[in-house]
């Protein structure tokens, strides 16, 4: 609840997660739009928003499946060349969702996978934020997740502020009290 009003947190929790019902449920036709009746059978796979899947899992009504953005295919692509993988199209909140879903599905390898992906992309993001022209940036930004885009923008503004400081004006200011000289004691 620490980030209750954070819009990125709200949007991340709206990501759809495939869940399998452990028990049958009645009067929940809204959850499964292709269901012909208002019940969901035991073993049915349904796409649920993360916040609802998390709640239903805590009540032991559903099990959460590994999202496609963390499957073996994505892991192989990241291992091959992490900088070229379009993580935004798979999940805009890739790192945040990964951190929240890893303990829920019991896959201990997701944490190390997230670390490898972030470590590999971090240097590339900073390098491009400090050196690319504004024309090249939009093409590169389409591959970044929301977290990486925020990192890129922060690095870009940091470099702009540094360049402004570097070329502009005086670097040291004389403190007014130092301008006054003491009269010598005779």
Number of C-alpha atoms within 10 A of each C-alpha: 6 6 9 9 9 10 10 16 16 13 13 19 20 14 16 17 23 19 25 21 21 16 13 14 14 10 10 14 15 11 15 17 12 9 13 9 13 15 16 22 16 14 14 14 19 20 16 20 18 22 16 14 23 21 12 17 19 12 9 12 17 24 20 23 14 19 17 13 17 18 11 10 11 17 17 11 14 21 15 11 12 20 21 13 18 19 23 19 14 15 21 21 22 21 22 17 18 19 13 13 21 16 12 15 15 11 11 10 10 21 16 10 17 19 12 16 20 16 12 16 20 15 12 14 22 19 14 16 22 16 11 13 10 9 8 10 14 10 10 16 17 13 18 25 20 20 15 23 17 12 16 23 15 14 18 20 13 14 16 14 11 12 11 11 12 11 9 9 8 8 8 6 6 7 8 7 7 8 8 8 7 7 6 5 4 3
